[in-house]
């Protein structure tokens, strides 16, 4: 298990590093083409989409990774439930887009949210295939698909930005990535929806998933309340500045933590009957996170002024103060 975990972290680490290099490079180029208000507008739209997205799979993926034994009809039932929920959420989100745009006093949000809601359907198609890849610790395939999605998204966003599409360059890039992830995970996974669809059998997994989802929802509200309030009270430009600062300041911790959590979940599942070993693994992973993220955050804090001016340019000078404060928060 230790050998598999090390290999998995290696695959995810390389894939994540390459993806982040491409993504960060694209962001730095786009920051010189698009305005802080464009980023703020996209941030508001993604707060809504990401929140509703928690209900898209209702924790089914986590339930599949966790359960020791699965039947084919049970998994097929989960697939059917996920598709049904995604279609409903897509329609619900599109129908609510007018009220959301009115709340933030920005009519452009209505069309953006309507288009972004289509990503729920693509996400539902990839939920089960991705869960099986994680269950079997096939992180090399996951890393490959994620990198391909980021690469294609970057090309699409840059192309649309240079063509003068403004904030829609970010929207179309996100949708392209959703399609690539959907197709990629489906092709890479050994699972296919064949045989009977056991909706009743799948209900136990859905109930387990709902507990996971409720936890994720409260965590999401806690970590995104600041952006929702800033977008409402201070406007899209202020939110764009804050969101850029937040993205850069949390880069080390978020990337390393995501890598570790993806590998840790199937390991925790295999060790769920042995609490002593499980506790030991949790402590080692936590210690490893601190060894990597603390030096990175301290270095970013010390070089914050030069860092912002060089990578973003003078037009983003207002990012400096929130960036420094968020680096300190990252240490805590």
HELIX and SHEET records of a PDB file:
HELIX    1   1 UNK A    2  UNK A   31  1                                  30    
HELIX    2   2 UNK A   36  UNK A   57  1                                  22    
HELIX    3   3 UNK A   60  UNK A   66  1                                   7    
HELIX    4   4 UNK A   72  UNK A  103  1                                  32    
HELIX    5   5 UNK A  108  UNK A  116  1                                   9    
HELIX    6   6 UNK A  119  UNK A  135  1                                  17    
HELIX    7   7 UNK A  139  UNK A  162  1                                  24    
HELIX    8   8 UNK A  168  UNK A  188  1                                  21    
HELIX    9   9 UNK A  199  UNK A  233  1                                  35    
HELIX   10  10 UNK A  236  UNK A  249  1                                  14    
HELIX   11  11 UNK A  251  UNK A  270  1                                  20    
HELIX   12  12 UNK A  275  UNK A  302  1                                  28    
HELIX   13  13 UNK A  304  UNK A  311  1                                   8    
HELIX   14  14 UNK A  314  UNK A  316  5                                   3    
HELIX   15  15 UNK A  319  UNK A  331  1                                  13    
END                                                                             
